Amino acid sequence: MLDDVQTVLVIDDHPLMRKGILQLIALEDSLRVVGEAGDGRQGLELARRLQPDLILLDLNMRGLSGLDTLKALKAADSDARVIILTVSDHEDDVVAALRAGADGYLLKDMEPEEVLDSLKAAAQGRMALGERVAEILADALRRENQPKPVDSVRLTEREREILALIAVGHSNKLIARELKITEGTVKVHVKHLLHKLDLASRVEAAIWAVRSGFRK
């Protein structure tokens, strides 16, 4: 079981939007904002110093973009789950963010309750993906080179276990706890199975596994 209260860092260059997000999160006892940043560079510094559980990140920001901020967070091997919250439902933005390692992608025109439910799911180690975003990603996958059918590649038993857990939206941390292995070991297995399936991100793997009816 994850800790009851999950800490959140909000990175968004619109003060009014930040205020609204903070007010929304304040409605949920299981989430607590520990910091807010108005640009990517400040956000990276706060992420390093505060070590939050969740980072809510705007995609289109002045200065250091949300995508570059995301890449820097992942390059720093941050343990935080990074959830994009943006106005953009453009396919290129969705695909780029998820392939850069985002743990979720939410749209600012979602109902506040939907955003809050998605953040609670992310805090519990599950995928935070708006329904429209899931459809956008699925369409992109269909148009690109199709991933290999799972039966045509030799996934190990452990890789199949991990793919099944990815398919239900589990984070690496949650998978590690479920299978009683280290998070580092999970990361290695995820990397291998993505390579075998010709997929670029764990979110793509989750979407593909669900839509292809994958079962362990």
N, C-alpha and C positions, 0 to 999 in steps of 0.2 A: 504494500500500500504506500502511495506517495504521501509526502507530508501534507497535512491538512491545509495549510496556507501556502500558496505559491506566490512568489514575488514577481512583479512585472515592471519592466522598463518600457516607456513609451517614447518612440523617436518619430517626430512629425514636425515639419516646419511651419505648420499653420496653428498659431496659438489658440484660436477658437476651436479647431478640431481637437487639439490636445486636451483642452478643458472638457469638452464633451466626452472624450474617451475616458478621462480620469473620473468624471462623474458617473459614467456607466459602470466602470469597474468597481467603484465604491459601493455599488448596490449588491455586490457579491462578496460574502464573508470569506470565501475560500481563496480570493485573490486580493493582493495588496500591492499597490503601486509604490515602488521604492525610488523611482527617479523618472525624470522626463527630460528630453533633449530636443532642441529646435533645429539641429542639423546632424549630419552623419558623423562628423569628426567628434563632436561632443558626445554623441551617442556611443561611439566606440570607447571613449575614455570612461564613461559611466558604466558601460558593460564590463570593462576590465576591472573597475574598482568595486562595483556593487555585486557582480556575479549573480544576476537575476535568474529565475527559473524560466521566465518567458520574456521575449522581446517582441513588442508590437511595432512594426516598422512600415513607414510610408514608403512608397516606391518612387514617386516623383518629387524629389526635393532639390532645392537650390544647393549649389556647392557639390559636395560628395553625394552622388545619387544613392537612392535606396538599394539598387542592385550592387553598386560598388561597396556600400556599407555591409550588405549581406555577405559578399565575397570576403571582405576583410574579417568579419566575425567568424566565418567558417575557417579561414586561413589561420586564425588565432586559436582554433580548436575550442571555441567557446562551447560550454555544456548547455547553454540556454537554447530553448526551442524558439526559433525565429518565425513569427507569423506576419506575413505581409497584409497590411490593411490599406487599400488604395481605391481610387476611383476607376482605375484602368481595368477593363475586361478585355483588352486587346490580346489576341492569342500570343503574339510575340512576347509580351510582358509576362504573361502567365507561364509560358514554357521556359523563358529565360530565368525567372525567379525560382521555379521549382527545380530546374536543372542546376542552379547555383547552390542548391541545398536548403531552400526554404522548407519549413516544416508545415506550412499551411498558407493559404491565400484566401483572404476575405475581401469583399467589396464594401465600400463605404455606403452604398445605397441599400445594403441589407437592413432588415429590421433590427433595432437595437437588441431585442431579445435573442435573435439569431446569432448576432455577434457574440453576445455574452455566453450563450450555450456553446458556441464553437471554442471560445477561450477556455471555458471550463473543461471541455473535452481535451484541448491541448494540454492543459495543466495536469490532466490525468494520464497523459502520455499517448493520447489518441490523435488521429489526424484532424486538422482543422481546415476543411475545404468546403467553400460554398458550393451549392448544387450547380449553379451556372458555371462556376470555374471547373468543376469536375467534367461537365459536358464539353467545355472548351478544350480541355486537355485530352479527353477521349477522342474528340474529332481530330485533333492534331496528330495523335498517335495513329489513327486510321489512315491519314493521308501520307504519313511518312513511311519509311521502310518498316514493314511489320516486324515486331519482335518474333523470335523463334517460338514455335509451339513448345510448351513445357515438356511434352513427351519426346521431343526430338533432341533434347539436351540432357546431359547426365548431371542432374543436380544430386548432391549428396543428400542423405536423409536429414542431416542438420540444416542444409540449405532449404529443403522443402518445408521443414518446420518453421524456419524463419520467414520464408515467403508467405506461408499461411498466416503468420502473426502480422506481417506487414499488411496483408490484405484486409485485416480487420482494423488497421490503423494504429497498431502499436509502435511506440517509439523504440529506439535502440535500448534505452534504459529499461523500459518495461519488458522488452524481449529478454534482456539479460536476466532480469529477476525471475521471469517465468521459466526460463530454461536453466537457471542456476549456473550461468557462465558469465564471464566479464563483458563489460560493454565494448571493450576493445576487440574481443573475439567476435562479437556480433558485427562490428563494423567491417572486419575482414571478410566474414561470410557474406554480408550484404554486397560488398564490392565484387566478390567473385560471382555471385548469382546475377547481378546486374550485367556483368561482362558476358556471362553465358547466354543471357536472354536478349542481348543487344539493346539494353535500356540504359538511360542516362541518370535516372534518379529513382529513389525509393517510392516517391509519390506516383511516378509513372508505373512502377511495378505493382503498387496497390491497385491502381485503376485497371491495369491490364489483367491482374489476377482475378479481380472481381468479375470483370466483363467476360473473361474466358472461362469462368466457372471452375477455376483452379481449386482443387482440394488436396490436402496433404496425403 
